[in-house]
Amino acid sequence: MALKCGIVGLPNVGKSTLFNCLSNSKAQAANFPFCTIDPNVGSIIVPDERLNKIAELVKPQNIVPTTVEIVDIAGLVKGASKGEGLGNKFLSNIRECAAIIHVIRCFDNPHVIHVEGNVNPIRDKEIIDIELQLKDLETVDTKIKKIEKQAKTGNDKDAQKTFQILEKIKHTLEQGKSARTLHLSDDEKEKIKDLNLLTIKPVLYVCNVDESSAKTGNEFSKQIEKVAHEEGAEVLIITAQMESEIAALETYEEKQMFLAELGLDEPSVNKLIKKAYKLLNLLTFFTAGEKEVRAWTIQKGWTAPQAAGVIHTDFEKGFIKAEVISYSDFIQYGSESACREAGKLRIEGKEYVVQDGDIMHFRFNV
């Protein structure tokens, strides 16, 4: 799918190290390949234990995971909204992403230069926020000028509603807050969708800490957790340098031993990928047979025919019905036939909204 997460942050905060960790995480995902789409875009395997458990029962010839696209956007600087430091290009790259992973330096190390001279995670966060807010303010002002006369003098109810939403967003941005902090209805979001605002995109704050803080974070990361909570955003603690050491190990077994020594159950990059997937409002359904067990990506709220269309457009056009088994039932009973005998295989029609973890078989006629 075209939905992408963009990694943003100031220069030298660990963004590229993190991106490289993601690109080298293939041995943690059962040796599936990492694909470089262009120098700063990666199609990265989404770790999903359910896929392997289904495969253990079905024993297919092939296993195909799902992926998420991550974009490494070069470090933003003050003045990016006015074109400083190739700002226009960077902001354009963010605009093309559906969600943002904001990496913030939360470690002190005299050997790693900080672009602002010292470590201050709140200030660093605000530098990025302000640049994105200024660009959004410019976008909103331009749109307001276009529809203001129409909204105030005519009988165009749609223009009036859009104008009111834009005024609300402008007021929020002028207060130094991001558009995502506003509680907009789906209808309101739809009316301003064409603006593709930068600060309305969902965000995950990634606190890059030192190794001693890998498990519980530190005073720096706690500052970010506090402001993120106020925004309703998620936070992930990660040690990019340690993750790069894990990623550099050759085999899955070596990685597991290293993690066990650190007292960790999985690499933090795995958690990052899963959170990025969730941030994009995606879910996974599975198809399972002797030839292949495969994970498929769709957006939450999609119906069975839409899910079928991800496999092949003909499946959606000629959709008749879907045979559905929940993941938990499949694991409990151990096979499709056992689920069928236990009455756990459901027949669903065109209105069925696919649930995360559904194991599906589509019937269609073209």
N, C-alpha and C positions, 0 to 999 in steps of 0.2 A: 504494500500500500504506500501511497505517497506521503503519509503523515510522518513528520520528522521531529526529533528533539534537537534543539541547538544548545551546545555547551558555551556559556558566556562567562566573562569575568575579566578582571584587570590583567595586564601582562604579568607573567611570573607567579601565578597563584596555583599552578598545577594542572591547568586545563589540558594541555597537550600530553602530559604524563598520564593523566586519566584516560584520555582518548586512546593512547597507545596501549594502556592496560586492557581496555575494551577490545581493541583489535587483536590482542594476543591472548584472549580468554578462551580460545577454542578448545583447549584440552579440558576445561571445566565444563564444557557443553558437549561431552562425548565426541570430541574431535571433529565437529562440524566446521566447515571453513568460514573464515571471515572474508568478506568481500569489500574491496575498496572501490567505491563508485567513482570518486575523483579524489584528489589529494587530501581533502578534509571531510569526506563523507564516508561513513561505514555502515554496511548492512550487517547488524550484529545479532547473533543468536539469542533468543529469549530463553533463559534457563527455565525449564518446566519439568519438575519431577514426575508429573502426571503422565507425560509422554513416555518416559522410560518404563513406568509401571504398567501402562497399557501394553507396551511392546513386550514386556516380560511375559504377559499372559497370551498375547496373540502370536508372538514369535514370527514377525514378518521378515520379508527379504530386505526391506529397506525402512529406515526411520527418517522422517523429514520434519525438523522443527520449524517454528515460525521465527520471524526476524523483526527488528525495529531499526529504523535509520537514525543514526546519531551524527550530528554535524559539529565539527570543531571550528568554532568561529573565533578568528584572531582577536587578541586582547583589545577591549575597548579602552578608550582614554577620555579624559575630560575634553569636552568640545566635539565629541563624536556627532552629536545632533546637528552641528554646524559644519560637518565635513572634516573635522580635525582627525589626523591619524587614519586616513582612509575610512573615516566614520560612515560616509554614505554607503560604501560597499558592505561594511559590517552590519549596519542597520538593515540593509536590504536582505542580507543573509538571514537575519533574525526574523524578518517579516515572512520569509518563506517557510519558517518552522511553525509547527502547531503548538509547541510547548517549549519551555526554557529550563535548562539545567544551569543554575547559577553557582559557579564554584567560587568559594571565598577562602582566602588564606586565614587559617586559625592556628598557626604555629609561628614561633619565634626562632629564627636561625640567622646569625650574623653573616653566614656564608652565602645566603640566598637573598639577593638584593630585592627590596620592596620598591615598587615604582613611586610610591608616595613617601618613602623614607622610613616609615615605621609600620608596625602591624596594628591595624585598627579595623576590625571586621565590619563594624557598623558604618564607619565612614566609607569603606570600600563598597559595601552594598549600596549605599546611597549614591555614590558616584555613578554606578551603572543605572540605578533607578531613575536618577535625575535626567540622564541622557535619553533614556527611553521615554520618560514622561514629557520632556521638551519636544521630542519628535512627534509624539501623539498629540500634543497641544497644537502643534503646527498643522497636523492633519485635520484635527477637529475644527480649528479656526477656518481653514480653507473650505470645509464642507458647510459650516454655518453660513459663511458669506454667500455660498451658492444657493442655499434654500431659504435664507432668512426672509426675503421679500415674499416668496411664495407661501411661506408658513404664516406670515403676519397679515397679508392682505387678501389672500384667496380663500377658497373653500376646500382647499386640499388638506383633508384630515390626516392623510398619511404623512405629508410634509410637516404638519404641525406636531405630530407625535415624534417624528424623527428629530425635529428641532429641539423639543423638550428633553429628549434623551441626550442629545449632544451638549446642551447647556448643563445638564447634570454632570456629565463626564468632564466637561471643561472646568467646572467648579471643583471637582475632585482633584483633577490634575494640578490646578493652581494652588491647591492646599498641600502639594507635594506628596499626594497619594496616587497609587496606580489604579487604573480603571478596574482591575480585577477585584478591588476592595468594595466596589459597588455591587449590590444585590440586584442584578438585572434579570428580568424574566426572559424566557426563551424567545418570546415575541420581540422584546426590546433588543436582544442580542442579534436577532435576525435582521432588524432594520439597520443596524450599523455594521453588519458582517462585511460589506464591501470595503470598509475602511481598513480592515485587517490591522487593528490597533496592536501595538507591541506590548503594552502593559495590561491588556485584557487576557493575554495568553497565560495558562496555568504555569506555575513555577515550582521547581524543587530546588531548595538551597542545599548545596553540598559543602559541608565544612571540612576542609583539608587540614587535618590535625597531625601532630607528631605521633610517633609509634607508641609512646607511653600513654597517649590519650585515645588510642584506637577503640577501646571498648566503651568508655563512658564519656568521652569528650573532655573539654576543659573550659576554663573561664571564657575564652574567646567564643567557642561554639555555643556556650550557654546564652551569650548575648544575642546570637543569631536565632537561637531557638525561641527566645522571648518575643522578638519582633515578628518572626515567622508565624508564631501562634496568633498574634494579633491580626495578621493578614489572612489567617486560615490556610497557610501554606505548609508543606511538609519539609522536614529537614533530615538529611542523612549524614552521619559521621563517617569519614573515610580517611585513610592514610595512603595518599597516592604513591608515595615512594615504596611503601611496604607492598602495596598492590602490584607495583611493577616488578618487584622481586618474585612475587607469587606467579605472575603471568609469565615470567622468564623461565620458569621450571618446565621441563620437557613433557612430563607425563601427568596424567590425572592423579596417579598414586602419589607422586612426589608432592604435588600440591596439597593433597589431603593430609599427608604427614606434616607438612609445614604449617598448615592451618591448625592441626591438632596441637602442635607445640605452642601455638599462640593462644589456644583455647577458643578458636573461632569455628563455627559450623560450616561457613561458606565464605568465599571472597566477598568483600563489600561491593565489588563491581557487579556481582550477580544481583545483589539487592538493588543496585542502581539501575540496572537494565529492567528489572521487574517494576520498579517505581516509575521509570520512564514510560513503560508500556501502559501502566495504570494512568499516568498523567495525560496520555493521549486519548484516554477514554476508550481503550480497546479491550476486547476479550478474546478468548481462544475457544474454538470448538475442534473436535477431532473426527477424523475418519479412520477406520481400522479394518484391515483385511490382511490376508496372507501375503499379498504382494507388498503392502505398504501401510504403515501407521504414520499419520501425518497431522500436524497441528496447523490450523488455519486462523488467520486474523480477521476479525470484523469489528465494527464499532458497536458499542453497547446500544441496545434498542433495535438492532436490525432484526428483520423477520427471517423465517426459514428460506423463502425464495431468494432474498438478498444474499444470504449466506451461501446458498447453492450457486449463485452467480459468481462468487469468488473462485469457485472451482472451475466453472465454465459458464459462459453466458447462455448457452443452450439449456443448462440446468435451470436457470431462472425463468427463461422464456417458456419452457415446457413443464414447469413444476407441477407435480400432481400432489405429492405428499412427502413427508419426511418421517423416517423411523428414528426415534430418539431414545437413547439410554443415558441416564445421568452417570457422571463419572463414578460417584460413590457406589451406585448399584452395580456398575460393571466390575469394579474392584471386589465388591462383596461376593458376587455370584461367579465371577471368573471367566465368563464368555458370553457371547451374544445369545447363543442357544439357551444357556441357563437363565439368562435374563428374560428371554421370551417365555420360557416355561413358568417362571415365577411371576409373570405378568408385569415385568418392569420395563418392557419395550413398549413405548407409546407411539401411536400414529398421530402426527400433527399436521395441520393444514397451513394455508397461506398466511393466516393471521398470527401464527405462533412466533413469539419473540424468543430468540435463541438465548440460552443461559450459558454462562461461563462453565466450561468443562463438559458440555453436551457431546456425546458421541453420536454422530448422525450418518444416516444413509438415505440418499435422496432418490425418489422415484420421479421420473420425468418422461415426457413424450414430445418429440419434436416432429 
